[in-house]
């Protein structure tokens, strides 16, 4: 067994890419969604399976896969048992491209208000878990605003005023918010969830519904399933799996069943 610990994310990614070239039995990511995202990118063009031991703040991809938090010994045993039984699932991977480059993701790309919430949550050290995203949302309320965005989806183009938008491979963001309740990890599609301009007061009543996934029943929420989408507009930040990918414009596509995951 080889354990990789580096001083920076860039160094860890490079070390992990080198390690998986030797075709180990499994790559184990012990951490949160940011570390899992790093592992997904290290496994690009590689069939080594990924095992996730969720110990982070959000753990949203693990949640979408039905992987619960466990003590280290129990997690290790689960991985060994799954390897022996061949319990490996192939899931889709998204690819987001901005001026900063190309990045794979397993979860959700966020643009607009929820991207700003993500940026604030990343700067916070307290509280942990779901509560961090709730606090970050409340602190970002003062800056709530709609932005004019143009979306090219599967050869169709539309321009709308948007409060926030998610392009989802997984159902969850923010420590369990079901932002895209109908998204599936292995359907070869991405779920676009777009929210019309919304007041601060309405957002406070809207927000709790996101955890249950019932917000999509509201007339201000629009869903669409696509295989690729390009979003352009103001120079707003783009986040995926909690990581800053740069600014708009962003092009996003799906790679069907490109990642093997131990479940």
N, C-alpha and C positions, 0 to 999 in steps of 0.2 A: 504494500500500500504506500502511495506517495501523497503527502500532504503539502498543499501549496498555500503559502502565506507570503504576500508581497506588500510593499510599502504604499503602492498606489493601485488604482483600478486598472490603469494602462499596463503596468508591469504584471499584474495578476492575469489580465487577459492574454498577454504575450506568453506567459509561462504556461497557462492552461492550453493554449493552442499547441505549444510544443509538446505538452504531455499527452494530448489525445492523438497526436500523430503516431504514437507507439501502440495505438489501438488497445487500451485497457478494457477490462470487462465492463466497467461502468465509470461514469464521472459523477461524483456526489457533490451537490451544492448544499452547504450547511449555512443557511442565512435567510435573508428576505428576498423580495422580488428583484431588487437591484442585482444581487449576486446571481440569482437564477437567470436574469437577463444576460449577464456576462457569460454564464455557462452556455446559454443558447447560442450566443455569437461565437464562442469558442468551438462549438460543435457544428458550425456551418460546413456543409459538404462532408460531414462525417456521420457514420452510422453507430457510433458509440452511444449506448443509452444513457439518459440522464436520470439520476435519482435525486429527489428533493427532500431535505430535512428542514422543515420550516421553523426558523427561529427569529424571524424579523418582525417588523412593525405591521406590515400589511398581509403578507403571505397569500396574496390573492390567486396566483396561479396554482399553488398547492390546494387552496380551497376549491377552485374549479375542478381540480382532478380528484377531489375527495380525500386528500392526504391530510391527516390531522397532526397537530403538534404532539410529539412523544418525547419521552426521556431518551437520551442518546443510545442506551443499550437496546431499547425497544425499537428505535428507528433503524439501527444497524441490523437487527434480526429481521425486520420487515424487508429490508433491501436484499439480504441474503436469501430469504425465503422466496422473494419474487424472482430473483435471478435463477434459482433452482427450478422454479415452476414455469418460468418463461412468461411471467405476468408483465408483459411490456405492451404499452399502448402507443400507437402512432398518432400524433396530433399535428394540426396545422401550425405554421409559423408565419407571422406577418413580417413584411419588410418595409421600413419607412426610409425614404430618401429626402434629405434636405440639402442645403448648400454646405452643411458640415460633413456630409457623407451619408453612407448607408448603414442602417442598424436593424437587426432582427429583433422581434419582440414576441412574447408568448401571450401577453395580456391585452392591454388597451392603449391606444394612442389618444391623448387628450389635447384639445385646443380650446382656448378661451378661458372662461372663468375657472373651470376645474383644473386647467394647467397651472394657473396662478396659485390655486389652492395647493397643488402638488409641490410647487416651488417653495411655498411657505412651510409646508409640512416637512420638507427635506431640511430646512434650516432649524427646525425645532428639535429639542432633545427631550422634551416632556410635554404632554403625557405620552405613554406608549400605546400601541395598538390602535384600535378604531377611534378612540377618543382624540388622538392627535389630529386626525383628519377633520373631526367635528370642530375642534378648536380653530384649526386653520381656516375652515370655511367661514366661521363666524368673524374671524379677524379680517378676512378678505371682502366681507360684505360691502364695506364702504366703497370699494373699487369696482363693484358690479356694474358692468356696462355691456351693451350689445356691440358686435363688430360686423361689418359687412364682409361676407366671405363668398367666394365663388367656388363651387364644387363641380368637378367633372367626374361623373360616376358612370362607368361602363358606357362611354361614348355619349352620354347626355350631360349637358351643362346647365347649372342653375345658380343664381345669385340670391342670397338671403341675408337678412340681419339675424345674427346668431348670438345667443347668450353663451352657450358652450356646446361643444360637440365631442363625441367619442366615436372612435373607429375601433370596434372590439372583435378580438378573437376569443376572448374569455368573457364570462359574465360579470366578473367582479373587479372593482377598483377600491382604493381607500379603506382597506381593512374590512371588506365584506359588503360594500355597497353594490347592489345588483344593477349596475348602470345599463347593462344590455341583457335583460333576463332571458332573451330567446337565443342568445349566442351559443354556438356549439363549437367545441375545440377540434372537431374532426369532420366538419361539413364542407370544407373547401371554400368557405365564404367568410366575409367580414360583415358585421352588423354595424351600420351607421346610426347613431342616436343623436339627433339634433334638437336643441331646445330653443324655442323662439325667445325674443326679448322678454324679460321677466323682472318684476319689481323686487325690491329687497324683502318686503313683507310676504309676497307670494313665494319667494324662494324659501323662506323659513317654514312655510307649510308644505312646500314641495319636497324639501330635503329629507324628512323622515320617510317619505314614500320610496325613496331610492333604495333604502336598505331592504325593503320588502319586494322591490321590483315592480311596484304598482304604478309608478310615475308614468309609465308608457301608455297608460289609459287616458291621460290628460290630453286635451286638444293642442296644447303648446308643445307636445313632444312628438317627434316624427321619426319613424324607423324605416330603414331600408337595408336590404341585403345586397352586397356587391362583391365582386372579385378584385376590384381595384378602384381607387379614388385619388384624385388630386385636389388639394385644398389650397387656395391662395387668398390673400387679403392683406390686412395690416401686418406689420412685422411682429406678430404674436409668437410667444414661445410654444414649442411642441414638446410634449412629454410622452414617453412610452415606458411602461413598467416602472414608473417613478423616476426615470432618467431623462435629463434634458437633451433633446436631439438637435437643438438649434431653433431656428425661426421659420415661419411660413415663407414661401410655399413648401408643401410637403406632398410627396407622392407615396401612396401606400398600396401594396399588393399582397396577396396571400400565396404561400407555398403549401399546397395540400400535403398533409401527413409527412412533413419534412423532418420531424423530431420524434425520436423514440424515447418514451418516458416510462420508468418503472413505477407501477402503481400497486 
